[in-house]
Amino acid sequence: MEVELPTGGTGAQTPGNLFGKQVLAGGIAGMLADAVMYPMMTVKSRLQVQGGATAGGGGGAASMYMYRGPMHAIYSISAKEGWRTLYKGYATVGQIAPAQALYMATYQTSKKVLPGGEENPLVHFCGGVIATLVQSSVMVPTEVIRQRQMVQTTGGEGAYTGSLHAARTIYQLEGAAALYRGFLLAQMVWGPYNAIYLPLWEASKKVAVKFSEAESKEKLAVQYELGSAFFSASIASALTNPADIIKTRLQVQGKSNVNSSTHYNGALDAARSIYRKEGVRGFTKGMSSRVLWVAPSATIMFTTYDQLMKRFNRMW
């Protein structure tokens, strides 16, 4: 994402000043996207784990529901458990701001320091990988905490009562390492995602510039920014769904989670088990809900980021 700095600003543009703007814009944009699209992430997580419970014959919350798709899941959850269930773990939204701020600032900085030039697709990919690695230090524990709450149905003995209770229980019964379960898999999910999304997003904005006859990518009308982000994120999220299924199932299982239905011994065991018991279709579970979560989230985040950076550059 290129940010054109104004020639006549209110003050000198320094690297530190630019970095501060990127952190602030990234944090606000990321938290806004997560807050708006949170219910669809709950749906995505439930759809991805429900196959494991059925195929393995295990118990837990995941065996208590079988949804036919994202819309059926939303209706069933709202009707049987109440609409608030869609927001389980919502307190973690506050942690998204620093995670996304780190992501956006690291990506923009990487594009400037990596050899090859800021328009090089390889630089976009490498910048995305580096940014994802930095972001995961905050994001993975957040994912573990929120997704364990998302997949449980009602309360009951041993159920997590909130985000802090989930974090404390996981730490006490499983250790700190459990909060980083799926860290390497997160790189396998979001690394390829960025490899697809970022170059495609940059390229689609170039096409939009020609189509709209805008002066540059920075001068694109907001509808073209929205379209570019949504199209690129839809493709990337669908193609990386199989790795996300494995990551999600590993993150929600654990002895502190009374709703855990699977007992995989790592990523390879999970992949083999899913293929053996559920077939190739097992890796497509929750794909539509993942696209409906990731694509709008990316659209909101990246478009909001662009708009905030333009405003910040006019302000100072």
C-alpha positions as CSV (number, residue, x, y, z in Angstrom):
1,M,0.0,0.0,0.0
2,E,1.6,3.2,-1.2
3,V,1.1,6.4,0.8
4,E,1.8,9.6,-1.1
5,L,3.0,12.3,1.2
6,P,1.7,15.8,0.6
7,T,4.2,18.4,-0.6
8,G,2.7,21.0,1.6
9,G,2.1,19.5,5.1
10,T,1.8,21.1,8.5
11,G,5.2,19.9,9.4
12,A,8.4,18.1,8.3
13,Q,7.8,14.4,7.4
14,T,10.3,12.3,9.4
15,P,10.7,8.5,9.5
16,G,9.5,8.6,13.1
17,N,6.5,10.8,12.3
18,L,5.5,8.5,9.4
19,F,5.9,5.4,11.6
20,G,3.7,6.9,14.3
21,K,1.0,7.6,11.7
22,Q,1.2,4.1,10.4
23,V,0.9,2.6,13.9
24,L,-2.1,4.7,14.7
25,A,-3.9,4.2,11.4
26,G,-3.2,0.4,11.5
27,G,-4.4,0.1,15.1
28,I,-7.6,2.0,14.5
29,A,-8.3,0.2,11.1
30,G,-7.6,-3.3,12.5
31,M,-9.7,-2.9,15.6
32,L,-12.6,-1.5,13.5
33,A,-12.5,-4.4,11.1
34,D,-12.3,-7.0,13.9
35,A,-15.2,-5.4,15.8
36,V,-17.5,-5.2,12.9
37,M,-16.8,-8.7,11.5
38,Y,-16.4,-10.6,14.8
39,P,-19.7,-12.6,14.6
40,M,-18.6,-14.1,11.2
41,M,-15.3,-15.3,12.8
42,T,-17.4,-17.1,15.4
43,V,-19.3,-18.8,12.7
44,K,-16.1,-19.7,10.8
45,S,-14.6,-21.3,13.8
46,R,-17.6,-23.4,14.6
47,L,-18.0,-24.6,11.0
48,Q,-14.3,-25.6,10.9
49,V,-14.3,-27.6,14.1
50,Q,-17.7,-29.4,13.8
51,G,-16.5,-31.9,11.3
52,G,-13.8,-33.1,13.7
53,A,-16.3,-33.9,16.4
54,T,-18.5,-35.8,14.0
55,A,-15.7,-37.8,12.3
56,G,-14.0,-38.6,15.5
57,G,-17.1,-39.5,17.4
58,G,-15.9,-37.2,20.2
59,G,-18.1,-35.2,22.6
60,G,-17.8,-31.6,23.4
61,A,-19.7,-28.6,22.2
62,A,-18.7,-29.2,18.5
63,S,-20.8,-32.4,18.5
64,M,-23.8,-30.5,19.7
65,Y,-24.2,-28.5,16.5
66,M,-24.2,-29.3,12.8
67,Y,-24.6,-26.3,10.6
68,R,-25.4,-26.4,6.9
69,G,-23.6,-23.1,6.2
70,P,-22.9,-19.6,7.6
71,M,-26.4,-18.3,7.3
72,H,-27.9,-21.4,9.0
73,A,-25.2,-21.1,11.7
74,I,-26.1,-17.5,12.4
75,Y,-29.8,-18.3,12.6
76,S,-29.3,-21.4,14.8
77,I,-26.9,-19.7,17.2
78,S,-29.1,-16.7,17.6
79,A,-32.3,-18.8,18.1
80,K,-30.9,-21.5,20.4
81,E,-28.1,-19.7,22.3
82,G,-28.9,-16.0,21.9
83,W,-27.3,-13.5,19.6
84,R,-24.7,-12.6,22.3
85,T,-23.1,-16.0,21.7
86,L,-21.8,-14.6,18.4
87,Y,-19.7,-12.2,20.4
88,K,-18.0,-14.7,22.8
89,G,-14.5,-13.5,23.4
90,Y,-15.3,-10.0,22.2
91,A,-13.1,-8.5,24.9
92,T,-10.1,-9.6,22.8
93,V,-11.0,-6.9,20.2
94,G,-8.9,-4.5,22.2
95,Q,-5.8,-6.6,21.6
96,I,-6.3,-6.4,17.9
97,A,-5.2,-2.7,17.8
98,P,-1.6,-3.4,18.7
99,A,-1.4,-6.5,16.6
100,Q,-2.7,-4.8,13.4
101,A,-0.7,-1.7,14.2
102,L,2.5,-3.8,14.3
103,Y,1.4,-5.5,11.0
104,M,0.8,-2.4,9.0
105,A,3.8,-0.5,10.3
106,T,6.1,-3.5,9.8
107,Y,4.8,-4.1,6.2
108,Q,5.2,-0.5,5.2
109,T,8.7,-0.3,6.7
110,S,9.7,-3.6,5.1
111,K,8.8,-2.3,1.7
112,K,11.1,0.7,2.2
113,V,14.1,-1.2,3.5
114,L,14.0,-4.5,1.4
115,P,16.0,-4.4,-1.8
116,G,14.0,-4.5,-5.0
117,G,11.8,-1.4,-4.8
118,E,8.4,-0.7,-3.3
119,E,6.6,-1.8,-6.5
120,N,8.2,-5.3,-6.6
121,P,5.7,-8.1,-5.9
122,L,8.5,-10.1,-4.2
123,V,9.0,-7.2,-1.8
124,H,5.3,-7.1,-1.1
125,F,5.4,-10.8,-0.3
126,C,8.5,-10.7,1.9
127,G,7.1,-7.6,3.7
128,G,3.9,-9.4,4.3
129,V,5.7,-12.5,5.7
130,I,7.8,-10.3,8.0
131,A,4.8,-8.4,9.2
132,T,2.8,-11.6,9.9
133,L,5.7,-13.0,12.0
134,V,5.8,-9.8,14.1
135,Q,2.0,-9.6,14.4
136,S,1.7,-13.2,15.5
137,S,3.5,-12.5,18.7
138,V,0.3,-10.7,19.8
139,M,-2.3,-12.3,17.6
140,V,-1.8,-16.0,18.3
141,P,-2.6,-15.9,22.0
142,T,-5.6,-13.8,21.2
143,E,-6.8,-16.3,18.7
144,V,-6.4,-19.2,21.1
145,I,-8.4,-17.4,23.8
146,R,-11.2,-16.2,21.6
147,Q,-11.6,-19.3,19.5
148,R,-11.9,-21.6,22.5
149,Q,-14.8,-19.4,23.7
150,M,-16.4,-19.3,20.3
151,V,-16.7,-23.0,19.9
152,Q,-18.3,-23.7,23.3
153,T,-22.1,-23.6,23.5
154,T,-23.6,-22.9,26.8
155,G,-21.9,-22.5,30.1
156,G,-21.7,-25.4,32.5
157,E,-19.0,-26.8,34.8
158,G,-15.5,-26.1,33.5
159,A,-16.6,-23.7,30.7
160,Y,-14.7,-20.5,30.2
161,T,-16.7,-17.6,31.6
162,G,-14.8,-14.8,29.8
163,S,-11.5,-13.9,28.0
164,L,-9.5,-13.4,31.2
165,H,-10.8,-16.6,32.7
166,A,-9.9,-18.5,29.5
167,A,-6.4,-17.0,29.5
168,R,-5.8,-17.8,33.2
169,T,-7.2,-21.3,32.9
170,I,-5.2,-22.2,29.8
171,Y,-2.0,-20.9,31.5
172,Q,-2.6,-22.7,34.7
173,L,-3.6,-26.1,33.3
174,E,-1.6,-26.2,30.0
175,G,1.2,-23.7,30.5
176,A,2.2,-20.6,28.6
177,A,3.1,-22.6,25.5
178,A,-0.6,-23.5,25.0
179,L,-1.3,-19.8,24.3
180,Y,1.1,-20.0,21.4
181,R,-0.3,-23.2,20.0
182,G,-0.5,-22.9,16.2
183,F,2.2,-20.2,16.0
184,L,4.0,-21.9,13.2
185,L,0.8,-22.8,11.6
186,A,-0.2,-19.2,11.7
187,Q,2.8,-18.4,9.5
188,M,1.6,-21.2,7.1
189,V,-1.8,-19.7,6.9
190,W,-1.0,-16.0,6.7
191,G,2.3,-16.3,4.9
192,P,0.7,-17.8,1.8
193,Y,-2.3,-15.5,2.4
194,N,0.0,-12.5,2.1
195,A,1.8,-14.1,-0.8
196,I,-1.5,-14.1,-2.7
197,Y,-3.3,-11.1,-1.2
198,L,-0.7,-8.3,-1.1
199,P,0.7,-8.6,-4.7
200,L,-2.9,-9.1,-6.0
201,W,-4.1,-6.1,-4.1
202,E,-1.3,-3.9,-5.3
203,A,-1.9,-5.2,-8.9
204,S,-5.7,-4.7,-8.8
205,K,-5.2,-1.1,-7.7
206,K,-3.0,-0.5,-10.7
207,V,-5.7,-1.9,-12.9
208,A,-8.2,0.3,-11.1
209,V,-6.0,3.4,-11.8
210,K,-6.1,2.7,-15.5
211,F,-9.8,1.9,-15.5
212,S,-10.8,5.0,-13.5
213,E,-8.2,7.2,-15.1
214,A,-7.0,8.3,-11.7
215,E,-3.7,10.1,-11.4
216,S,-2.2,7.4,-9.1
217,K,-3.1,4.6,-6.6
218,E,-3.2,7.2,-3.9
219,K,-5.8,9.2,-5.7
220,L,-8.2,6.3,-6.3
221,A,-11.8,6.8,-5.3
222,V,-12.9,4.8,-2.3
223,Q,-15.1,2.4,-4.2
224,Y,-12.1,1.2,-6.2
225,E,-10.1,0.7,-3.0
226,L,-12.9,-1.3,-1.5
227,G,-13.3,-3.4,-4.6
228,S,-9.6,-4.1,-4.9
229,A,-9.3,-5.2,-1.3
230,F,-12.4,-7.4,-1.3
231,F,-11.5,-9.2,-4.5
232,S,-7.9,-9.9,-3.4
233,A,-8.9,-11.0,0.1
234,S,-11.7,-13.3,-1.2
235,I,-9.2,-15.2,-3.4
236,A,-6.5,-15.4,-0.8
237,S,-8.8,-16.5,2.1
238,A,-10.4,-19.3,0.0
239,L,-7.0,-20.7,-1.1
240,T,-5.6,-20.8,2.5
241,N,-8.7,-22.3,4.1
242,P,-7.2,-25.8,4.5
243,A,-4.3,-24.6,6.6
244,D,-6.6,-22.5,8.7
245,I,-8.8,-25.5,9.5
246,I,-5.8,-27.4,10.9
247,K,-4.7,-24.3,12.9
248,T,-8.1,-23.7,14.3
249,R,-8.7,-27.3,15.4
250,L,-5.3,-27.4,17.1
251,Q,-5.9,-24.1,18.9
252,V,-9.2,-25.0,20.4
253,Q,-8.2,-28.5,21.7
254,G,-6.7,-28.8,25.1
255,K,-7.3,-30.3,28.5
256,S,-8.5,-27.0,30.0
257,N,-11.2,-26.9,27.3
258,V,-14.2,-29.0,28.4
259,N,-15.6,-28.5,24.9
260,S,-12.6,-30.0,23.1
261,S,-13.6,-32.8,20.7
262,T,-10.3,-33.6,18.9
263,H,-6.9,-34.9,20.1
264,Y,-4.5,-34.4,17.3
265,N,-0.8,-34.9,17.9
266,G,0.3,-31.9,15.8
267,A,-0.3,-30.5,12.4
268,L,0.6,-33.5,10.3
269,D,-1.5,-35.8,12.4
270,A,-4.4,-33.4,12.1
271,A,-4.1,-33.2,8.3
272,R,-3.9,-37.0,8.0
273,S,-6.9,-37.5,10.4
274,I,-9.0,-34.9,8.5
275,Y,-8.3,-36.5,5.2
276,R,-8.9,-40.1,6.5
277,K,-12.1,-39.4,8.3
278,E,-13.6,-36.5,6.3
279,G,-12.0,-36.7,2.9
280,V,-10.9,-33.8,0.8
281,R,-14.1,-32.0,1.7
282,G,-12.9,-31.8,5.2
283,F,-10.4,-29.1,4.2
284,T,-13.2,-27.0,2.7
285,K,-15.3,-26.7,5.8
286,G,-16.0,-23.2,6.8
287,M,-14.6,-21.8,3.5
288,S,-17.5,-19.6,2.6
289,S,-17.7,-18.2,6.2
290,R,-14.0,-17.6,6.1
291,V,-14.3,-15.6,2.9
292,L,-17.3,-13.8,4.4
293,W,-15.1,-12.9,7.4
294,V,-11.7,-12.2,5.9
295,A,-12.7,-10.4,2.7
296,P,-14.9,-7.7,4.4
297,S,-12.4,-7.4,7.3
298,A,-9.5,-6.8,4.9
299,T,-11.7,-4.4,2.9
300,I,-12.5,-2.4,6.0
301,M,-9.0,-2.5,7.4
302,F,-7.0,-1.6,4.3
303,T,-9.5,1.0,3.0
304,T,-9.8,2.6,6.5
305,Y,-6.0,2.6,6.7
306,D,-5.6,4.3,3.4
307,Q,-8.2,6.9,4.3
308,L,-6.7,7.6,7.7
309,M,-3.2,8.0,6.3
310,K,-4.5,10.5,3.8
311,R,-6.2,12.4,6.5
312,F,-3.2,12.2,8.9
313,N,-0.8,13.4,6.1
314,R,-3.0,16.5,5.7
315,M,-3.2,17.1,9.4
316,W,0.5,16.8,10.3
